[in-house]
Amino acid sequence: MAINIRLCVCTADDRTLDKSDYISAGMTVPAQIKAGCSIIDPVFVIAASKITPQLNYIGCSAWSRWYFVRNIVYDTGATAEIHCHVDVLHSYHAQIQALQCTVVRQQSDLQPLIHDSRYTIQANRQCQTIAFDRTPFSANYASDRVYVLTVLGGIDTRSSS
């Protein structure tokens, strides 16, 4: 199956949502789709002479998707296979920007300002004061500086019956 693809160079970070300002004008070339490839990880076969060393991004208007170039394999007969992976952020950036939602949970980096009822901030509080009454731990609280040692975490090893 023949399809037209746009060979580009993208200078944006992969995590950027809309990469429109970072994509070069590119060149549109005809390509063959390798048999049995998926729309998520396609393999395009084009003339090897069309490939530049900077090539790292491909647009496919027929599928309304943009792709990262993952590998280029040169074949005999002056053709090359371009192995790609879909860039879901840029391919669907308009739909993602149009979403109206509230983020309740996220995968990493717990945010203290976002309430998360599934994350227990403090399950059990236990305070224990141990007095040090011998030198060098003795202190005159009226004139000496006093330090407080705090330990967070751990488990209660006392048996509860």
C-alpha positions in Angstrom: 0.0 0.0 0.0 1.4 3.4 -1.0 1.1 6.4 1.3 2.6 9.9 1.5 4.6 10.7 4.6 6.4 13.9 5.7 10.0 13.6 6.7 10.9 16.1 9.4 13.2 17.1 12.2 11.7 17.8 15.6 13.7 19.7 18.2 11.2 19.5 21.0 11.4 17.3 24.1 9.4 14.1 23.6 7.2 15.1 26.5 6.0 18.3 24.9 2.3 18.3 24.1 2.1 20.5 21.0 5.3 20.3 18.9 4.1 22.4 16.0 6.6 25.2 16.6 9.5 22.7 16.8 8.9 20.7 13.6 10.9 21.6 10.5 8.9 22.1 7.2 10.0 18.7 6.0 9.7 16.9 2.7 6.7 14.8 1.5 7.7 11.6 -0.1 5.8 8.5 -1.2 6.3 5.4 1.0 5.3 1.8 1.1 4.0 0.3 4.2 5.8 -2.9 5.2 3.4 -5.8 5.3 1.9 -6.6 8.7 2.9 -3.4 10.4 0.7 -1.7 13.0 -0.6 1.8 13.0 1.1 2.4 16.4 4.5 1.0 15.3 4.6 1.3 11.5 7.5 0.5 9.2 7.7 2.8 6.2 9.8 1.8 3.2 11.2 4.8 1.1 14.0 5.6 -1.2 17.3 5.6 0.8 18.4 8.8 -1.0 15.5 10.8 0.7 16.9 10.1 4.3 18.9 12.8 6.0 21.1 12.2 9.1 18.9 14.6 11.1 15.6 12.7 10.4 13.8 11.9 13.6 10.1 12.7 13.1 7.5 11.7 10.5 4.0 13.0 9.8 1.3 10.8 8.2 -1.7 12.9 7.2 -3.6 9.8 5.9 -3.6 8.4 9.5 -3.7 11.9 11.2 -0.7 10.8 13.3 2.9 11.9 14.0 5.7 9.4 14.7 9.1 9.3 16.3 11.7 7.6 14.2 13.1 4.8 16.3 15.4 3.1 13.8 16.4 3.2 10.1 17.4 0.0 8.4 19.0 0.3 4.9 18.0 -2.5 2.5 19.5 -3.7 -0.7 18.0 -2.0 -3.8 18.5 1.6 -2.6 15.5 1.5 -0.1 15.4 2.0 3.6 12.9 0.9 6.3 12.0 3.6 8.8 10.8 2.0 12.1 8.5 4.4 13.9 6.5 4.8 17.1 3.4 7.0 17.4 3.7 10.3 19.3 0.4 10.3 21.0 0.9 13.7 22.6 1.3 15.6 19.4 -1.0 13.4 17.4 -3.9 14.2 19.8 -2.7 17.5 21.2 -5.9 19.4 20.2 -8.1 16.8 21.9 -5.9 16.7 25.0 -6.0 20.5 25.3 -9.8 20.5 24.9 -10.3 18.2 27.9 -12.0 19.6 30.9 -11.0 17.5 33.9 -9.6 17.6 37.4 -6.5 15.5 38.2 -7.1 13.5 41.4 -4.2 11.0 41.2 -1.0 10.9 39.3 1.5 8.2 38.7 4.6 9.7 40.4 5.8 12.6 42.6 3.0 12.9 45.2 1.9 16.5 45.3 1.2 17.7 48.9 -1.3 20.4 47.6 -3.5 17.9 45.8 -5.7 15.9 48.3 -5.4 12.2 47.8 -7.6 10.1 50.0 -5.7 6.9 49.0 -2.4 8.2 50.2 -2.1 8.0 54.0 -0.1 10.9 55.3 0.1 9.7 58.9 -1.3 6.4 59.9 -0.2 6.2 63.6 1.5 8.8 65.7 3.6 7.8 68.5 5.6 10.1 70.7 8.2 9.0 73.2 10.5 11.3 75.2 13.8 9.9 76.4 15.6 12.1 78.9 19.4 12.2 78.8 20.5 13.2 82.3 24.2 12.5 82.0 27.0 14.5 80.4 27.3 15.4 77.5 23.5 15.3 77.2 22.7 17.2 80.4 21.6 20.7 79.7 20.8 23.9 81.5 17.6 24.9 79.7 18.0 28.5 80.8 21.4 29.1 79.1 22.2 26.1 76.8 21.1 25.4 73.3 18.9 22.3 73.2 18.5 20.0 70.2 15.5 17.9 69.4 16.0 14.6 67.7 13.0 13.4 65.6 12.7 10.0 63.9 10.0 9.4 61.3 8.8 6.0 60.1 9.7 2.6 61.5 7.3 0.2 63.1 6.0 -0.4 66.6 7.7 -3.6 67.8 5.6 -3.8 71.0 3.0 -6.6 70.9 -0.6 -5.3 71.0 -2.9 -7.6 72.9 
